[in-house]
Every structure is written in structure tokens, then in C-alpha cells.
Amino acid sequence: RLARSCVASNLSATHVALALGVTRLTVAKWFRGRQIRSKKHQMVEAFICLIDGDRSEGVLPAADHKVAKKYIEAMIATGAPD
């Protein structure tokens, strides 16, 4: 679900990793189906809900890399998702 939502939102693994406080490699593993540990699972679910909601409101998909970066930076600044 994470990978599908991020691809549909035009958010790279690098941006997702920044938002979730993990490495890009960890996100890439999650995208390929590796299980998300329980301590991160709730945060990842909240992230998916947030980007899916923003996509349905027309905020996403990001038009390009710069827009995606600004979106993630704004998310981090507001403290979402937690």
C-alpha cells in the first residue's frame, strides 16, 4: 500500500524516508514488500492516509521533484504524521 500511494502521489523513496525518519534503503525495502516493524507501522499508516487524502483533495500528485520536496518539508515542519 505504501508503494502504491507514494507512486500515485509522485513521492520518491528519498522523500518518504525524510518524512518518516528512516533511511531511503528502509523505504525501498518496504516498497518491495518487507514487513514494517510494529513501532513504525502506525506512523506509516498515518502517512498513507495523509497522502491519500491530499491526493483526493488535489494537493498531490506532486508535479515534479521540487514540489515533492516542498510538500515533505511542509509536512515535517507541521509535525505530521505522528
Disulfide bonds with the S-S distance in Angstrom:
none
